[in-house]
C-alpha cells in the first residue's frame, strides 16, 4: 500500500506542475490587454498601472511565473481585485456550504442508487428493471439546472414545501439548514444517482453471471442471500471507481446548483469571479478546485487498491 | 482491411451490415428521428419557425401556449417555439463543433504520442492528464471567461475539455495496432513512418474514436446549455436553449412554458443523441455494450 501511495504521489507531481502552468497561462489567454478586460474603460490610468504592477504583468513572462509559483509555494494564491481579500480567505468563507451540499448529495445518490441498481440487476428485464434503467437514462440526460427548476416549480412554487433559494447553516440551525439544502442536494444527487445506478446494475449483472454465484445457488442459498453475500461485494468495486470518476461532474454540478439556488459556495464564487472578470480570483479558485480534484482522485485510487487487493500488487 | 484487423475487436464490417446493426438497436429509430428533426430544424430555421425569434411584442408578453403561439411567449412577447427552433442551431453547432475539434486535436495528439513514444508520449500524455485534472465544467468556465462570452469561445472551450478523452483513446489504439504484424511488414518493406501512421494505423484506429464522438455530442450539447445557462454562451437577444431557460426562471410561477419549452427540446435531443450514440457503439464495437 505504501508503495502504491508513493508511486501515485510521484506521478502527481508533473501533472500538478502542468496544472499550475495552465492556470497561470489563463490570464494571458485573454484577447487583448487583461487589465482592460478586468477594469472598466472609465477607470483611471494610474489605477490600471498600479494593478498591472501589482499583478506583475509589466515584467517578462518567465519572471511572472517564477514569482507566482514562489508565492504559491508559500500558500499565497493572490488576491481578489474586487474585494482585495486573499483568495484563500474568499474560498475559506465559501467552502462549508459546498462541502455540506456535496456530502448530502452523495448520501442521497447512494440511498437512491443502491436499491434501484441491485433490484434492476436481480430482476433483469422485469418492470422494476425497466423503471430503473429509465430512471438512469433520465438522470444522465437531464441537465442539473432543469432538474433544479422542476424541483423549484413543484416543491417551491406549487406546493410551497421548501425554500427555493438561500442558505442556512445546518450546524447552527439543523432544521432550517436541512430544509435550505434539501432541493439543492436532490438536484445534485439525482444525476449522480443515475450514473451509480447504471454502473451498479451492470456490475451486478456481471457478478451474477459468475461461476461462484451458480455454486452458491446450487448449494441452495436463497436469491436474497446470493445477492447480499456474494454478488454485491464484488459488484461494489466498479461503483467506487465510478464515484471517483464522477467527482468532476459533482463539482461542475455544484457550480450550477449553487448558482440556481443562490447558495454561497465555492461554485458560486467561481461564477461570480468569472463574470466580475476577477482573473486572480478565477486563477486561485480554479487552481484550488483542480488540486482538490487531483487529491480526491488519489484517495479514490488508494481506496480502490484497499478494496481490491489485485490492484495493489499490479 | 477487415481481415487485417481481425481479432483486434475493431474490424470494420461491411457498411450495410453496420447500418443494419445500428438500426436494429431498439431505440435507435427514435434517436435517429430526433436527430433528423433537430438537423432539419436547425438548417431550415428561417423557413419553419412561425415567428421572428427576436421580434418583441409587449402586448402579448407571457401569453399562454395557444393557436397563435404553440409554446407561448416570453416576458417580452417573443414566440418561444421560434426561439426553440433557432436555438437548435446553437446547440448542434456547439455539440458537433466542439466534438469535431476534440476528435481532430485529440486524435492527432494521441497518434503522435502513441506512434512517437518515449519523451513525446510522456509529454503529450501528462499534458492530457493536466487537462483532465480540472473538473470539465470549471475548466470550460475558466476558458470561456478568458476567451470571452459567445458561441466561438464556448465551442473552443468544450473542444479543449473533450480533447484528452480522444487523445487517450487514440494512443491506446495506436499502441495496439503498431504491435501488429502488418505494421511490422510495412516497416520491413521500408515504408516511411508518416505513411505507416497515415495508411495503416489511422484507418484501423477510427472505429472507437467514432463511437466516442457519437456518445460525446450529447454531453457537449448539455455542457453548452449549462454554460449558456450561466451566461457564458451566445449572448442575448440571440436564442439558445440554456440562456432561454435562465431568462425564464424568473417567471416560473406566471409562465413556466418559457423554461419548459426549451427544457423539453434539450432533454429530448440529448436522449435521442444518446440512443444514436448507443446504436453506433453497438454496431461498431459490440464489446463496449453495457
Interface residues (C-beta under 8 A of the other chain):
Chain A: X14 X15 X16 X18 X19 X21 X22 X26 X27 X29 X30 X31 X137 X140 X141 X142 X143 X144 X145 X146 X149 X152 X153 X157 X198 X202 X247 X248 X249 X251 X252 X253 X255 X256 X259 X260 X270 X271 X274 X275 X277 X279 X282 X286 X289 X290 X293 X294
Chain B: X126 X127 X129 X130 X131 X133 X134 X135 X136 X137 X138 X139 X141 X142 X143 X144 X145 X146 X147 X148 X218 X222 X225 X226 X229 X230 X231 X232 X242 X245 X246 X249 X252 X253 X256 X259 X263 X266 X267 X270 X271 X274 X290
